[in-house]
């Protein structure tokens, strides 16, 4: 990822490529977010079409998967499992 370092408003020194780097950084981040959103939409559509699942079932599946990941993260960082 492109790293962007901005200068304060009183800074007279500047990099000629700084605006380009800021723009590239923004679009890289925005594209990743948008593509993950569209991928999730496509997955939900395929599940609805081929698995015959309703939207409520899909939401419940996502909620359960999220909760399982949170529990796993808690267990893995717990002192009990730090041999």
Protein Blocks (a to p, Z undefined) as FASTA:
>chain_A
ZZdddddfklmbdcfklmmmmmmmmmmmmmmmmmmmmmmmmmmmmmmmmnopafklmmmm
mmmmmmmmmmmmmmmmpmklmZZ
